[in-house]
Amino acid sequence: MTTMEFEVIKKIWDEQNQQQMYVVNEEALHRNIQSKKRKAIRLTNLNDFGLIGTGIITAMAYTFIAIINETPVIFDYLIVTSLICISGYVWYGRIQRQKTGMRFDRTILGDLDHTISNVDYEVKRSRSMVWWFLLPLAILVVLNMSTADEASIWEWLGIAACFVLSDLLIRWEYIYKQRPKLKRLKDLRTNLLEESE
């Protein structure tokens, strides 16, 4: 029961055995789980729109810069195309996640399963984001910079630092936030199933 907050556990007096017992306050537990579900949905929506917005805005800015410089190369087009494809991929994943969310029951266990589904989605996204987002962009940016004659050592170091920092932040979120949150929710689900038996 360590994963449940104190407010969802109620102390009662067992008349038959003349001792105190602890029971789960189902109404408080359901409110608590619904709150976790709303937070998980908000975070996933924020990440979805953040990635989509970042991809589209960066693609537009990159296109604008290439037009102003009047020297676009193939990698400029590939970077813009990959950013638009990544944004489309995130949008498609969002639609699929929302369809899946409609299938859950509006019960304590159903809301908990919905919460686990959203957190699991974030765990999978943060675990694989380096491979489908950062790495393709890093390769294209490096190839693009290698065709530019005037790229200074500081620009190379700045770009490398941005990609390394992004990788470290994604890994940190995966290891210290998303994965432990998913484990706590799964432990709570296991406890609830044990209690119901």
URHURA-V304594 format. One record per backbone hydrogen bond with DSSP energy under -1.0 kcal/mol. CO is the residue of the C=O (numbers start at 1). NH is the residue of the N-H. If there is no record, write none. Layout:
BEGIN
co=CO nh=NH
co=CO nh=NH
END
This chain:
BEGIN
co=1 nh=4
co=5 nh=8
co=6 nh=9
co=8 nh=25
co=10 nh=23
co=12 nh=21
co=14 nh=18
co=14 nh=19
co=19 nh=14
co=21 nh=12
co=23 nh=10
co=24 nh=26
co=25 nh=29
co=26 nh=30
co=27 nh=31
co=28 nh=32
co=29 nh=33
co=30 nh=34
co=31 nh=35
co=32 nh=36
co=33 nh=37
co=34 nh=38
co=35 nh=39
co=36 nh=40
co=37 nh=41
co=38 nh=42
co=39 nh=43
co=40 nh=44
co=41 nh=45
co=42 nh=46
co=43 nh=47
co=44 nh=48
co=45 nh=49
co=46 nh=50
co=47 nh=51
co=48 nh=52
co=49 nh=53
co=50 nh=54
co=51 nh=55
co=52 nh=56
co=53 nh=57
co=54 nh=58
co=55 nh=59
co=56 nh=60
co=57 nh=61
co=58 nh=62
co=59 nh=63
co=60 nh=64
co=61 nh=65
co=62 nh=66
co=63 nh=67
co=64 nh=68
co=65 nh=69
co=73 nh=76
co=73 nh=77
co=74 nh=78
co=75 nh=79
co=76 nh=80
co=77 nh=81
co=78 nh=82
co=79 nh=83
co=80 nh=84
co=81 nh=85
co=82 nh=86
co=83 nh=87
co=84 nh=88
co=85 nh=89
co=86 nh=90
co=87 nh=91
co=88 nh=92
co=89 nh=93
co=90 nh=94
co=91 nh=95
co=92 nh=96
co=93 nh=97
co=94 nh=98
co=95 nh=99
co=96 nh=100
co=97 nh=101
co=100 nh=103
co=107 nh=111
co=108 nh=112
co=109 nh=113
co=110 nh=114
co=111 nh=115
co=112 nh=116
co=113 nh=117
co=114 nh=118
co=115 nh=119
co=116 nh=120
co=117 nh=121
co=118 nh=122
co=119 nh=123
co=120 nh=124
co=121 nh=125
co=122 nh=126
co=123 nh=127
co=124 nh=128
co=125 nh=129
co=128 nh=132
co=129 nh=133
co=129 nh=134
co=130 nh=135
co=133 nh=137
co=134 nh=138
co=135 nh=139
co=136 nh=140
co=137 nh=141
co=138 nh=142
co=139 nh=143
co=140 nh=144
co=141 nh=145
co=142 nh=146
co=152 nh=156
co=153 nh=157
co=154 nh=158
co=155 nh=159
co=156 nh=160
co=157 nh=161
co=158 nh=162
co=159 nh=163
co=160 nh=164
co=161 nh=165
co=162 nh=166
co=163 nh=167
co=164 nh=168
co=165 nh=169
co=166 nh=170
co=167 nh=171
co=168 nh=172
co=169 nh=173
co=170 nh=174
co=171 nh=175
co=172 nh=176
co=173 nh=177
co=173 nh=178
co=174 nh=179
co=177 nh=181
co=178 nh=182
co=179 nh=183
co=180 nh=184
co=181 nh=185
co=182 nh=186
co=183 nh=187
co=184 nh=188
co=185 nh=189
co=186 nh=190
co=187 nh=191
co=188 nh=192
co=189 nh=193
co=190 nh=194
co=191 nh=195
co=192 nh=196
END
